[in-house]
Amino acid sequence: MQKWEYFITPLPVHTPGAILNNWGKQGWELVQIVMNEQGGSVAYMKRPLDAEPTTTEETNG
C-alpha cells in the first residue's frame, strides 16, 4: 500500500508559482490551496514515501 508524506507551506502573494515549482522539483505534489483567515494562501503538498528497507543491511547503510 502506498504511504504518503505531507507538507503544509504558506504561499507568498508575489511568487506562488515559483514556490510551487520549487517544491514540485523536489517531488511534492500540490493537493490543495486554502485561503487562511488573514487572507494569505496555504498550500497542502504530498509525496510518496520510499519503500521501507526490508533488511538490517539496508537499514544500516
PQR file of N, CA, C, O and H, with PARSE charges and radii, in Angstrom:
ATOM      1  N   MET A   1       0.840  -1.177   0.000 -0.4000 1.5000
ATOM      2  CA  MET A   1       0.000   0.000   0.000 -0.0000 2.0000
ATOM      3  C   MET A   1       0.889   1.246   0.000  0.5500 1.7000
ATOM      4  O   MET A   1       1.870   1.317   0.739 -0.5500 1.4000
ATOM      5  N   GLN A   2       0.542   2.208  -0.820 -0.4000 1.5000
ATOM      6  CA  GLN A   2       1.301   3.453  -0.907 -0.0000 2.0000
ATOM      7  C   GLN A   2       1.158   4.254   0.383  0.5500 1.7000
ATOM      8  O   GLN A   2       0.055   4.429   0.899 -0.5500 1.4000
ATOM      9  H   GLN A   2      -0.256   2.151  -1.420  0.4000 1.0000
ATOM     10  N   LYS A   3       2.282   4.735   0.893 -0.4000 1.5000
ATOM     11  CA  LYS A   3       2.279   5.616   2.061 -0.0000 2.0000
ATOM     12  C   LYS A   3       2.722   6.996   1.595  0.5500 1.7000
ATOM     13  O   LYS A   3       3.514   7.122   0.661 -0.5500 1.4000
ATOM     14  H   LYS A   3       3.178   4.592   0.474  0.4000 1.0000
ATOM     15  N   TRP A   4       2.202   8.038   2.258 -0.4000 1.5000
ATOM     16  CA  TRP A   4       2.440   9.407   1.842 -0.0000 2.0000
ATOM     17  C   TRP A   4       3.066  10.229   2.952  0.5500 1.7000
ATOM     18  O   TRP A   4       2.875   9.959   4.137 -0.5500 1.4000
ATOM     19  H   TRP A   4       1.558   7.936   3.017  0.4000 1.0000
ATOM     20  N   GLU A   5       3.805  11.222   2.546 -0.4000 1.5000
ATOM     21  CA  GLU A   5       4.374  12.237   3.422 -0.0000 2.0000
ATOM     22  C   GLU A   5       3.679  13.545   3.046  0.5500 1.7000
ATOM     23  O   GLU A   5       3.464  13.816   1.864 -0.5500 1.4000
ATOM     24  H   GLU A   5       3.960  11.441   1.582  0.4000 1.0000
ATOM     25  N   TYR A   6       3.325  14.359   4.048 -0.4000 1.5000
ATOM     26  CA  TYR A   6       2.591  15.595   3.787 -0.0000 2.0000
ATOM     27  C   TYR A   6       3.383  16.808   4.262  0.5500 1.7000
ATOM     28  O   TYR A   6       4.198  16.720   5.180 -0.5500 1.4000
ATOM     29  H   TYR A   6       3.499  14.139   5.008  0.4000 1.0000
ATOM     30  N   PHE A   7       3.124  17.937   3.618 -0.4000 1.5000
ATOM     31  CA  PHE A   7       3.833  19.178   3.925 -0.0000 2.0000
ATOM     32  C   PHE A   7       2.867  20.337   3.709  0.5500 1.7000
ATOM     33  O   PHE A   7       2.145  20.362   2.712 -0.5500 1.4000
ATOM     34  H   PHE A   7       2.462  18.009   2.872  0.4000 1.0000
ATOM     35  N   ILE A   8       2.847  21.275   4.611 -0.4000 1.5000
ATOM     36  CA  ILE A   8       1.991  22.456   4.503 -0.0000 2.0000
ATOM     37  C   ILE A   8       2.893  23.685   4.503  0.5500 1.7000
ATOM     38  O   ILE A   8       3.769  23.815   5.358 -0.5500 1.4000
ATOM     39  H   ILE A   8       3.434  21.255   5.421  0.4000 1.0000
ATOM     40  N   THR A   9       2.680  24.590   3.543 -0.4000 1.5000
ATOM     41  CA  THR A   9       3.531  25.771   3.440 -0.0000 2.0000
ATOM     42  C   THR A   9       2.715  27.002   3.038  0.5500 1.7000
ATOM     43  O   THR A   9       1.800  26.900   2.221 -0.5500 1.4000
ATOM     44  H   THR A   9       1.969  24.485   2.848  0.4000 1.0000
ATOM     45  N   PRO A  10       3.042  28.154   3.604 -0.5600 1.5000
ATOM     46  CA  PRO A  10       2.383  29.383   3.146  0.2800 2.0000
ATOM     47  C   PRO A  10       2.879  29.746   1.743  0.5500 1.7000
ATOM     48  O   PRO A  10       4.015  29.445   1.377 -0.5500 1.4000
ATOM     49  N   LEU A  11       2.021  30.388   0.975 -0.4000 1.5000
ATOM     50  CA  LEU A  11       2.394  30.846  -0.368 -0.0000 2.0000
ATOM     51  C   LEU A  11       2.427  32.363  -0.384  0.5500 1.7000
ATOM     52  O   LEU A  11       1.404  33.002  -0.141 -0.5500 1.4000
ATOM     53  H   LEU A  11       1.097  30.632   1.272  0.4000 1.0000
ATOM     54  N   PRO A  12       3.583  32.952  -0.664 -0.5600 1.5000
ATOM     55  CA  PRO A  12       3.654  34.410  -0.745  0.2800 2.0000
ATOM     56  C   PRO A  12       2.861  34.914  -1.951  0.5500 1.7000
ATOM     57  O   PRO A  12       2.827  34.261  -2.994 -0.5500 1.4000
ATOM     58  N   VAL A  13       2.240  36.050  -1.807 -0.4000 1.5000
ATOM     59  CA  VAL A  13       1.387  36.626  -2.846 -0.0000 2.0000
ATOM     60  C   VAL A  13       2.174  36.904  -4.121  0.5500 1.7000
ATOM     61  O   VAL A  13       1.652  36.719  -5.221 -0.5500 1.4000
ATOM     62  H   VAL A  13       2.268  36.580  -0.960  0.4000 1.0000
ATOM     63  N   HIS A  14       3.423  37.349  -3.986 -0.4000 1.5000
ATOM     64  CA  HIS A  14       4.187  37.801  -5.152 -0.0000 2.0000
ATOM     65  C   HIS A  14       4.862  36.676  -5.946  0.5500 1.7000
ATOM     66  O   HIS A  14       5.241  36.907  -7.094 -0.5500 1.4000
ATOM     67  H   HIS A  14       3.846  37.499  -3.093  0.4000 1.0000
ATOM     68  N   THR A  15       5.030  35.455  -5.382 -0.4000 1.5000
ATOM     69  CA  THR A  15       5.729  34.394  -6.137 -0.0000 2.0000
ATOM     70  C   THR A  15       5.161  32.991  -5.891  0.5500 1.7000
ATOM     71  O   THR A  15       5.940  32.068  -5.657 -0.5500 1.4000
ATOM     72  H   THR A  15       4.721  35.267  -4.450  0.4000 1.0000
ATOM     73  N   PRO A  16       3.853  32.793  -5.933 -0.5600 1.5000
ATOM     74  CA  PRO A  16       3.336  31.454  -5.633  0.2800 2.0000
ATOM     75  C   PRO A  16       3.782  30.404  -6.649  0.5500 1.7000
ATOM     76  O   PRO A  16       4.064  29.267  -6.271 -0.5500 1.4000
ATOM     77  N   GLY A  17       3.850  30.761  -7.920 -0.4000 1.5000
ATOM     78  CA  GLY A  17       4.267  29.799  -8.943 -0.0000 2.0000
ATOM     79  C   GLY A  17       5.693  29.328  -8.747  0.5500 1.7000
ATOM     80  O   GLY A  17       5.984  28.140  -8.890 -0.5500 1.4000
ATOM     81  H   GLY A  17       3.621  31.685  -8.228  0.4000 1.0000
ATOM     82  N   ALA A  18       6.583  30.252  -8.420 -0.4000 1.5000
ATOM     83  CA  ALA A  18       7.980  29.887  -8.201 -0.0000 2.0000
ATOM     84  C   ALA A  18       8.118  28.947  -7.004  0.5500 1.7000
ATOM     85  O   ALA A  18       8.892  27.991  -7.039 -0.5500 1.4000
ATOM     86  H   ALA A  18       6.347  31.217  -8.303  0.4000 1.0000
ATOM     87  N   ILE A  19       7.363  29.229  -5.954 -0.4000 1.5000
ATOM     88  CA  ILE A  19       7.408  28.374  -4.762 -0.0000 2.0000
ATOM     89  C   ILE A  19       6.895  26.976  -5.105  0.5500 1.7000
ATOM     90  O   ILE A  19       7.527  25.977  -4.761 -0.5500 1.4000
ATOM     91  H   ILE A  19       6.734  30.006  -5.925  0.4000 1.0000
ATOM     92  N   LEU A  20       5.746  26.909  -5.785 -0.4000 1.5000
ATOM     93  CA  LEU A  20       5.178  25.600  -6.135 -0.0000 2.0000
ATOM     94  C   LEU A  20       6.081  24.831  -7.092  0.5500 1.7000
ATOM     95  O   LEU A  20       6.218  23.615  -6.957 -0.5500 1.4000
ATOM     96  H   LEU A  20       5.233  27.720  -6.064  0.4000 1.0000
ATOM     97  N   ASN A  21       6.694  25.507  -8.049 -0.4000 1.5000
ATOM     98  CA  ASN A  21       7.630  24.832  -8.961 -0.0000 2.0000
ATOM     99  C   ASN A  21       8.833  24.278  -8.213  0.5500 1.7000
ATOM    100  O   ASN A  21       9.304  23.180  -8.509 -0.5500 1.4000
ATOM    101  H   ASN A  21       6.582  26.495  -8.158  0.4000 1.0000
ATOM    102  N   ASN A  22       9.328  25.036  -7.246 -0.4000 1.5000
ATOM    103  CA  ASN A  22      10.462  24.568  -6.448 -0.0000 2.0000
ATOM    104  C   ASN A  22      10.108  23.291  -5.691  0.5500 1.7000
ATOM    105  O   ASN A  22      10.872  22.326  -5.715 -0.5500 1.4000
ATOM    106  H   ASN A  22       8.945  25.928  -7.005  0.4000 1.0000
ATOM    107  N   TRP A  23       8.963  23.277  -5.025 -0.4000 1.5000
ATOM    108  CA  TRP A  23       8.546  22.072  -4.287 -0.0000 2.0000
ATOM    109  C   TRP A  23       8.276  20.923  -5.252  0.5500 1.7000
ATOM    110  O   TRP A  23       8.591  19.774  -4.942 -0.5500 1.4000
ATOM    111  H   TRP A  23       8.342  24.060  -5.007  0.4000 1.0000
ATOM    112  N   GLY A  24       7.701  21.211  -6.413 -0.4000 1.5000
ATOM    113  CA  GLY A  24       7.442  20.169  -7.406 -0.0000 2.0000
ATOM    114  C   GLY A  24       8.716  19.493  -7.876  0.5500 1.7000
ATOM    115  O   GLY A  24       8.729  18.280  -8.083 -0.5500 1.4000
ATOM    116  H   GLY A  24       7.445  22.144  -6.665  0.4000 1.0000
ATOM    117  N   LYS A  25       9.786  20.257  -8.048 -0.4000 1.5000
ATOM    118  CA  LYS A  25      11.076  19.681  -8.442 -0.0000 2.0000
ATOM    119  C   LYS A  25      11.636  18.749  -7.383  0.5500 1.7000
ATOM    120  O   LYS A  25      12.462  17.886  -7.679 -0.5500 1.4000
ATOM    121  H   LYS A  25       9.774  21.242  -7.880  0.4000 1.0000
ATOM    122  N   GLN A  26      11.182  18.926  -6.135 -0.4000 1.5000
ATOM    123  CA  GLN A  26      11.632  18.072  -5.038 -0.0000 2.0000
ATOM    124  C   GLN A  26      10.686  16.888  -4.818  0.5500 1.7000
ATOM    125  O   GLN A  26      10.818  16.156  -3.838 -0.5500 1.4000
ATOM    126  H   GLN A  26      10.511  19.627  -5.894  0.4000 1.0000
ATOM    127  N   GLY A  27       9.735  16.709  -5.734 -0.4000 1.5000
ATOM    128  CA  GLY A  27       8.852  15.554  -5.672 -0.0000 2.0000
ATOM    129  C   GLY A  27       7.524  15.779  -4.983  0.5500 1.7000
ATOM    130  O   GLY A  27       6.742  14.841  -4.824 -0.5500 1.4000
ATOM    131  H   GLY A  27       9.628  17.304  -6.531  0.4000 1.0000
ATOM    132  N   TRP A  28       7.254  17.014  -4.567 -0.4000 1.5000
ATOM    133  CA  TRP A  28       5.985  17.305  -3.891 -0.0000 2.0000
ATOM    134  C   TRP A  28       4.893  17.578  -4.909  0.5500 1.7000
ATOM    135  O   TRP A  28       5.124  18.252  -5.913 -0.5500 1.4000
ATOM    136  H   TRP A  28       7.889  17.776  -4.696  0.4000 1.0000
ATOM    137  N   GLU A  29       3.700  17.050  -4.648 -0.4000 1.5000
ATOM    138  CA  GLU A  29       2.534  17.275  -5.490 -0.0000 2.0000
ATOM    139  C   GLU A  29       1.543  18.155  -4.739  0.5500 1.7000
ATOM    140  O   GLU A  29       1.241  17.909  -3.571 -0.5500 1.4000
ATOM    141  H   GLU A  29       3.513  16.502  -3.833  0.4000 1.0000
ATOM    142  N   LEU A  30       1.039  19.182  -5.416 -0.4000 1.5000
ATOM    143  CA  LEU A  30       0.055  20.067  -4.806 -0.0000 2.0000
ATOM    144  C   LEU A  30      -1.272  19.323  -4.665  0.5500 1.7000
ATOM    145  O   LEU A  30      -1.776  18.744  -5.628 -0.5500 1.4000
ATOM    146  H   LEU A  30       1.284  19.383  -6.365  0.4000 1.0000
ATOM    147  N   VAL A  31      -1.830  19.346  -3.457 -0.4000 1.5000
ATOM    148  CA  VAL A  31      -3.126  18.726  -3.199 -0.0000 2.0000
ATOM    149  C   VAL A  31      -4.219  19.782  -3.179  0.5500 1.7000
ATOM    150  O   VAL A  31      -5.285  19.600  -3.766 -0.5500 1.4000
ATOM    151  H   VAL A  31      -1.420  19.815  -2.675  0.4000 1.0000
ATOM    152  N   GLN A  32      -3.940  20.900  -2.489 -0.4000 1.5000
ATOM    153  CA  GLN A  32      -4.960  21.928  -2.342 -0.0000 2.0000
ATOM    154  C   GLN A  32      -4.323  23.243  -1.906  0.5500 1.7000
ATOM    155  O   GLN A  32      -3.295  23.247  -1.229 -0.5500 1.4000
ATOM    156  H   GLN A  32      -3.073  21.048  -2.012  0.4000 1.0000
ATOM    157  N   ILE A  33      -4.936  24.353  -2.296 -0.4000 1.5000
ATOM    158  CA  ILE A  33      -4.572  25.674  -1.792 -0.0000 2.0000
ATOM    159  C   ILE A  33      -5.779  26.212  -1.049  0.5500 1.7000
ATOM    160  O   ILE A  33      -6.897  26.198  -1.565 -0.5500 1.4000
ATOM    161  H   ILE A  33      -5.771  24.349  -2.846  0.4000 1.0000
ATOM    162  N   VAL A  34      -5.547  26.690   0.175 -0.4000 1.5000
ATOM    163  CA  VAL A  34      -6.622  27.199   1.022 -0.0000 2.0000
ATOM    164  C   VAL A  34      -6.274  28.614   1.445  0.5500 1.7000
ATOM    165  O   VAL A  34      -5.122  28.910   1.766 -0.5500 1.4000
ATOM    166  H   VAL A  34      -4.639  26.701   0.595  0.4000 1.0000
ATOM    167  N   MET A  35      -7.267  29.484   1.445 -0.4000 1.5000
ATOM    168  CA  MET A  35      -7.085  30.841   1.961 -0.0000 2.0000
ATOM    169  C   MET A  35      -7.219  30.792   3.481  0.5500 1.7000
ATOM    170  O   MET A  35      -8.188  30.238   4.000 -0.5500 1.4000
ATOM    171  H   MET A  35      -8.202  29.244   1.184  0.4000 1.0000
ATOM    172  N   ASN A  36      -6.245  31.373   4.202 -0.4000 1.5000
ATOM    173  CA  ASN A  36      -6.354  31.391   5.662 -0.0000 2.0000
ATOM    174  C   ASN A  36      -7.141  32.620   6.114  0.5500 1.7000
ATOM    175  O   ASN A  36      -7.510  33.466   5.299 -0.5500 1.4000
ATOM    176  H   ASN A  36      -5.458  31.823   3.780  0.4000 1.0000
ATOM    177  N   GLU A  37      -7.391  32.706   7.406 -0.4000 1.5000
ATOM    178  CA  GLU A  37      -8.224  33.785   7.949 -0.0000 2.0000
ATOM    179  C   GLU A  37      -7.630  35.173   7.728  0.5500 1.7000
ATOM    180  O   GLU A  37      -8.365  36.160   7.683 -0.5500 1.4000
ATOM    181  H   GLU A  37      -7.091  32.019   8.067  0.4000 1.0000
ATOM    182  N   GLN A  38      -6.312  35.257   7.591 -0.4000 1.5000
ATOM    183  CA  GLN A  38      -5.645  36.540   7.390 -0.0000 2.0000
ATOM    184  C   GLN A  38      -5.603  36.937   5.913  0.5500 1.7000
ATOM    185  O   GLN A  38      -5.082  38.004   5.586 -0.5500 1.4000
ATOM    186  H   GLN A  38      -5.716  34.455   7.627  0.4000 1.0000
ATOM    187  N   GLY A  39      -6.137  36.108   5.017 -0.4000 1.5000
ATOM    188  CA  GLY A  39      -6.171  36.430   3.595 -0.0000 2.0000
ATOM    189  C   GLY A  39      -5.021  35.851   2.796  0.5500 1.7000
ATOM    190  O   GLY A  39      -4.970  36.040   1.581 -0.5500 1.4000
ATOM    191  H   GLY A  39      -6.560  35.242   5.283  0.4000 1.0000
ATOM    192  N   GLY A  40      -4.100  35.155   3.436 -0.4000 1.5000
ATOM    193  CA  GLY A  40      -2.999  34.528   2.716 -0.0000 2.0000
ATOM    194  C   GLY A  40      -3.377  33.134   2.240  0.5500 1.7000
ATOM    195  O   GLY A  40      -4.406  32.587   2.635 -0.5500 1.4000
ATOM    196  H   GLY A  40      -4.142  35.003   4.424  0.4000 1.0000
ATOM    197  N   SER A  41      -2.538  32.570   1.392 -0.4000 1.5000
ATOM    198  CA  SER A  41      -2.769  31.227   0.856 -0.0000 2.0000
ATOM    199  C   SER A  41      -1.832  30.235   1.520  0.5500 1.7000
ATOM    200  O   SER A  41      -0.681  30.545   1.828 -0.5500 1.4000
ATOM    201  H   SER A  41      -1.702  33.014   1.071  0.4000 1.0000
ATOM    202  N   VAL A  42      -2.350  29.040   1.730 -0.4000 1.5000
ATOM    203  CA  VAL A  42      -1.567  27.946   2.287 -0.0000 2.0000
ATOM    204  C   VAL A  42      -1.685  26.763   1.334  0.5500 1.7000
ATOM    205  O   VAL A  42      -2.788  26.395   0.931 -0.5500 1.4000
ATOM    206  H   VAL A  42      -3.285  28.788   1.480  0.4000 1.0000
ATOM    207  N   ALA A  43      -0.550  26.168   0.972 -0.4000 1.5000
ATOM    208  CA  ALA A  43      -0.538  25.026   0.066 -0.0000 2.0000
ATOM    209  C   ALA A  43      -0.348  23.736   0.862  0.5500 1.7000
ATOM    210  O   ALA A  43       0.500  23.646   1.749 -0.5500 1.4000
ATOM    211  H   ALA A  43       0.346  26.468   1.299  0.4000 1.0000
ATOM    212  N   TYR A  44      -1.154  22.753   0.518 -0.4000 1.5000
ATOM    213  CA  TYR A  44      -1.035  21.411   1.098 -0.0000 2.0000
ATOM    214  C   TYR A  44      -0.404  20.522   0.032  0.5500 1.7000
ATOM    215  O   TYR A  44      -0.924  20.398  -1.076 -0.5500 1.4000
ATOM    216  H   TYR A  44      -1.843  22.826  -0.203  0.4000 1.0000
ATOM    217  N   MET A  45       0.716  19.909   0.379 -0.4000 1.5000
ATOM    218  CA  MET A  45       1.502  19.121  -0.561 -0.0000 2.0000
ATOM    219  C   MET A  45       1.628  17.688  -0.060  0.5500 1.7000
ATOM    220  O   MET A  45       1.504  17.422   1.135 -0.5500 1.4000
ATOM    221  H   MET A  45       1.139  20.009   1.280  0.4000 1.0000
ATOM    222  N   LYS A  46       1.880  16.756  -1.003 -0.4000 1.5000
ATOM    223  CA  LYS A  46       2.151  15.377  -0.615 -0.0000 2.0000
ATOM    224  C   LYS A  46       3.171  14.783  -1.578  0.5500 1.7000
ATOM    225  O   LYS A  46       3.326  15.248  -2.707 -0.5500 1.4000
ATOM    226  H   LYS A  46       1.981  16.972  -1.974  0.4000 1.0000
ATOM    227  N   ARG A  47       3.866  13.743  -1.109 -0.4000 1.5000
ATOM    228  CA  ARG A  47       4.734  12.955  -1.983 -0.0000 2.0000
ATOM    229  C   ARG A  47       4.813  11.549  -1.410  0.5500 1.7000
ATOM    230  O   ARG A  47       4.665  11.365  -0.202 -0.5500 1.4000
ATOM    231  H   ARG A  47       3.740  13.365  -0.192  0.4000 1.0000
ATOM    232  N   PRO A  48       5.045  10.555  -2.259 -0.5600 1.5000
ATOM    233  CA  PRO A  48       5.108   9.180  -1.773  0.2800 2.0000
ATOM    234  C   PRO A  48       6.343   8.971  -0.918  0.5500 1.7000
ATOM    235  O   PRO A  48       7.416   9.501  -1.205 -0.5500 1.4000
ATOM    236  N   LEU A  49       6.170   8.187   0.137 -0.4000 1.5000
ATOM    237  CA  LEU A  49       7.313   7.770   0.939 -0.0000 2.0000
ATOM    238  C   LEU A  49       8.009   6.644   0.205  0.5500 1.7000
ATOM    239  O   LEU A  49       7.351   5.820  -0.431 -0.5500 1.4000
ATOM    240  H   LEU A  49       5.298   7.756   0.369  0.4000 1.0000
ATOM    241  N   ASP A  50       9.328   6.594   0.282 -0.4000 1.5000
ATOM    242  CA  ASP A  50      10.073   5.494  -0.306 -0.0000 2.0000
ATOM    243  C   ASP A  50       9.716   4.213   0.436  0.5500 1.7000
ATOM    244  O   ASP A  50       9.315   4.247   1.599 -0.5500 1.4000
ATOM    245  H   ASP A  50       9.862   7.264   0.799  0.4000 1.0000
ATOM    246  N   ALA A  51       9.864   3.094  -0.243 -0.4000 1.5000
ATOM    247  CA  ALA A  51       9.610   1.809   0.405 -0.0000 2.0000
ATOM    248  C   ALA A  51      10.562   1.644   1.586  0.5500 1.7000
ATOM    249  O   ALA A  51      11.733   2.017   1.513 -0.5500 1.4000
ATOM    250  H   ALA A  51      10.190   3.066  -1.188  0.4000 1.0000
ATOM    251  N   GLU A  52      10.050   1.089   2.658 -0.4000 1.5000
ATOM    252  CA  GLU A  52      10.878   0.884   3.848 -0.0000 2.0000
ATOM    253  C   GLU A  52      11.875  -0.236   3.595  0.5500 1.7000
ATOM    254  O   GLU A  52      11.536  -1.219   2.937 -0.5500 1.4000
ATOM    255  H   GLU A  52       9.099   0.786   2.717  0.4000 1.0000
ATOM    256  N   PRO A  53      13.108  -0.111   4.106 -0.5600 1.5000
ATOM    257  CA  PRO A  53      14.100  -1.184   3.943  0.2800 2.0000
ATOM    258  C   PRO A  53      13.588  -2.482   4.574  0.5500 1.7000
ATOM    259  O   PRO A  53      12.901  -2.474   5.595 -0.5500 1.4000
ATOM    260  N   THR A  54      13.949  -3.601   3.923 -0.4000 1.5000
ATOM    261  CA  THR A  54      13.470  -4.889   4.397 -0.0000 2.0000
ATOM    262  C   THR A  54      14.538  -5.696   5.131  0.5500 1.7000
ATOM    263  O   THR A  54      14.212  -6.705   5.757 -0.5500 1.4000
ATOM    264  H   THR A  54      14.506  -3.607   3.093  0.4000 1.0000
ATOM    265  N   THR A  55      15.807  -5.279   5.072 -0.4000 1.5000
ATOM    266  CA  THR A  55      16.869  -5.995   5.772 -0.0000 2.0000
ATOM    267  C   THR A  55      17.648  -5.037   6.649  0.5500 1.7000
ATOM    268  O   THR A  55      17.614  -3.825   6.437 -0.5500 1.4000
ATOM    269  H   THR A  55      16.071  -4.459   4.564  0.4000 1.0000
ATOM    270  N   THR A  56      18.352  -5.577   7.636 -0.4000 1.5000
ATOM    271  CA  THR A  56      19.153  -4.722   8.509 -0.0000 2.0000
ATOM    272  C   THR A  56      20.317  -4.102   7.748  0.5500 1.7000
ATOM    273  O   THR A  56      20.768  -3.012   8.100 -0.5500 1.4000
ATOM    274  H   THR A  56      18.380  -6.562   7.808  0.4000 1.0000
ATOM    275  N   GLU A  57      20.813  -4.776   6.709 -0.4000 1.5000
ATOM    276  CA  GLU A  57      21.887  -4.200   5.912 -0.0000 2.0000
ATOM    277  C   GLU A  57      21.432  -2.912   5.247  0.5500 1.7000
ATOM    278  O   GLU A  57      22.163  -1.921   5.259 -0.5500 1.4000
ATOM    279  H   GLU A  57      20.447  -5.662   6.423  0.4000 1.0000
ATOM    280  N   GLU A  58      20.236  -2.908   4.665 -0.4000 1.5000
ATOM    281  CA  GLU A  58      19.716  -1.693   4.042 -0.0000 2.0000
ATOM    282  C   GLU A  58      19.460  -0.616   5.079  0.5500 1.7000
ATOM    283  O   GLU A  58      19.654   0.566   4.798 -0.5500 1.4000
ATOM    284  H   GLU A  58      19.642  -3.713   4.655  0.4000 1.0000
ATOM    285  N   THR A  59      19.031  -1.001   6.269 -0.4000 1.5000
ATOM    286  CA  THR A  59      18.761  -0.042   7.331 -0.0000 2.0000
ATOM    287  C   THR A  59      20.033   0.620   7.825  0.5500 1.7000
ATOM    288  O   THR A  59      20.046   1.822   8.091 -0.5500 1.4000
ATOM    289  H   THR A  59      18.874  -1.962   6.497  0.4000 1.0000
ATOM    290  N   ASN A  60      21.099  -0.152   7.949 -0.4000 1.5000
ATOM    291  CA  ASN A  60      22.358   0.368   8.488 -0.0000 2.0000
ATOM    292  C   ASN A  60      23.257   0.963   7.407  0.5500 1.7000
ATOM    293  O   ASN A  60      24.327   1.489   7.714 -0.5500 1.4000
ATOM    294  H   ASN A  60      21.088  -1.128   7.733  0.4000 1.0000
ATOM    295  N   GLY A  61      22.841   0.886   6.162 -0.4000 1.5000
ATOM    296  CA  GLY A  61      23.525   1.561   5.089 -0.0000 2.0000
ATOM    297  C   GLY A  61      24.693   0.871   4.561  0.5500 1.7000
ATOM    298  O   GLY A  61      25.343   1.370   3.642 -0.5500 1.4000
ATOM    299  H   GLY A  61      21.972   0.458   5.912  0.4000 1.0000
TER
END
